[in-house]
Amino acid sequence: MNPAGMMQFMSAINTFKNNHPKFASFLGLVVKGGIPEGSVIEITVTRPGEEPITANMKVLQSDLELLNSLKDLKP
């Protein structure tokens, strides 16, 4: 990623943190503590005027390997 792109990305991250401080803090705690194999990640989306939609996944070793390979890609 070029320096200008990195600056834009960091600005977007800071905007997200300012707009959603509780969620950003929650994500930080989860990532800091690690997500071991067997953990369940669940997300619910509630669109205005619609019923909530929920999905979940159990973290597998292959998921952790994918995340680790993505970490190696950062500049």
Wavefront OBJ file of the C-alpha trace (Angstrom):
o trace
v 0.000 0.000 0.000
v 1.371 3.420 -0.913
v 1.828 6.107 1.778
v -1.183 8.156 0.603
v -3.382 5.061 0.640
v -2.135 4.175 4.118
v -2.966 7.699 5.340
v -6.500 7.420 3.931
v -6.915 4.004 5.533
v -5.756 5.255 8.932
v -8.089 8.245 8.644
v -11.003 5.905 7.894
v -10.083 3.726 10.910
v -9.998 6.798 13.167
v -13.371 7.962 11.839
v -14.819 4.500 12.546
v -13.431 4.563 16.095
v -14.882 8.033 16.702
v -18.286 7.079 15.280
v -18.500 3.739 17.114
v -16.288 3.917 20.240
v -17.985 1.072 22.138
v -17.803 -1.293 19.180
v -14.193 -0.376 18.419
v -13.295 -0.992 22.076
v -15.126 -4.332 22.010
v -13.212 -5.415 18.886
v -9.942 -4.376 20.492
v -10.636 -6.496 23.578
v -11.619 -9.520 21.506
v -8.570 -9.312 19.262
v -6.226 -8.661 22.182
v -7.498 -11.744 24.008
v -7.251 -13.872 20.878
v -9.899 -16.000 19.258
v -8.966 -19.641 19.788
v -10.173 -22.558 17.693
v -13.663 -23.597 18.817
v -14.787 -20.034 19.569
v -18.163 -19.067 18.135
v -18.524 -15.729 16.358
v -22.092 -14.514 15.917
v -23.383 -11.411 14.194
v -26.887 -9.976 13.918
v -27.935 -7.332 11.411
v -31.193 -5.445 11.938
v -32.177 -3.312 8.987
v -34.735 -0.544 9.555
v -38.236 -2.014 9.380
v -37.003 -5.602 8.962
v -36.553 -8.632 11.179
v -33.040 -9.293 12.496
v -30.847 -11.712 10.548
v -28.299 -13.709 12.552
v -25.433 -15.955 11.465
v -22.643 -17.622 13.377
v -19.526 -19.656 12.774
v -17.290 -21.864 14.855
v -13.648 -20.876 14.389
v -11.620 -23.655 12.779
v -7.857 -24.091 12.591
v -8.013 -23.285 8.867
v -9.684 -19.941 9.707
v -6.832 -19.082 12.068
v -4.290 -20.032 9.403
v -6.026 -17.732 6.898
v -5.969 -14.824 9.362
v -2.301 -15.428 10.099
v -1.471 -15.421 6.382
v -3.337 -12.087 6.018
v -1.260 -10.611 8.844
v 1.883 -11.491 6.880
v 0.632 -9.401 3.920
v 0.611 -6.064 5.734
v 3.398 -3.653 4.752
l 1 2 3 4 5 6 7 8 9 10 11 12 13 14 15 16 17 18 19 20 21 22 23 24 25 26 27 28 29 30 31 32 33 34 35 36 37 38 39 40 41 42 43 44 45 46 47 48 49 50 51 52 53 54 55 56 57 58 59 60 61 62 63 64 65 66 67 68 69 70 71 72 73 74 75
